[in-house]
């Protein structure tokens, strides 16, 4: 082991922490948003909603590109 | 594809396959990331000159490269959309641009954190940093155009053009350390990297980090495309509801 400047360790920790916090927030946001939109879709597709007969089944949570 | 109201939507096998692909990619990314952490913090040798701070490089470089991949996909999908006008192309372009912006933002942040102890400043207007910041602005503009265009159709077309033209900045970012006087380290990966730019063990760990980050990139991209598809369906239902 070479002599390492100890002051650099907080910077190293900060860099990795920022990266993982941002990734978790972004993935979590997409998951939350998808559930929210999916819930709205289900409400609109309930029987009696005029729009659902023409568009239901055209997409949804797991619909691909 | 019409369905009878109230009946569950029939799931096609490829839809389930897409969902499974997302879950498998997430699992793969989690496992690879754990192994990657072990390699970076335990196996990778400490840099003789920079010390531990050099380990940022194992996350900074893959994130930067994958942001380029995101913008490349955005440009290709933008061309596809302008030619075919297919929604799938637009969804890919939108998702890859957004994921690319997340990645280039993190590349800038990790670069700034590395620069403070090594260069003594958080930021300097040297070519690599400046061109990367310009890249960030271009694709943030791309996302804003989509959001604020007068109509969704105009937003798709205009953003496709921005995505294609904006990609010109990617090779400028890559070659900036050679074209101009720069204090940024030279390329360690890609066509201009020297064969002995890295110790073999460092190069192998960097490749592993790249694969781990690629799995995460793939997961985020598929997740964003699925979200966009669901948003499109909701918007269509709302339009239909309003027109009835």
Interface residues (C-beta under 8 A of the other chain):
Chain A: X1 X2 X4 X5 X7 X8 X9 X11 X12 X14 X15 X16 X18 X19 X22 X23 X26 X27 X30 X31 X33 X34 X37 X38 X40 X41 X44 X45 X46 X47 X48 X49 X50 X51 X52 X53 X54 X55 X56 X57 X58 X59 X60 X61 X62 X63 X64 X65
Chain B: X1 X2 X3 X4 X5 X6 X9 X10 X11 X14 X15 X16 X18 X19 X46 X48 X50 X51 X52 X53 X55 X56 X59 X60 X63 X87 X88 X91 X92 X102 X105 X106 X109 X110 X113 X114 X116 X117 X216 X219 X220 X223 X224 X225 X226 X227 X229 X230 X231 X232 X233 X234 X236 X237 X238 X240 X241 X244
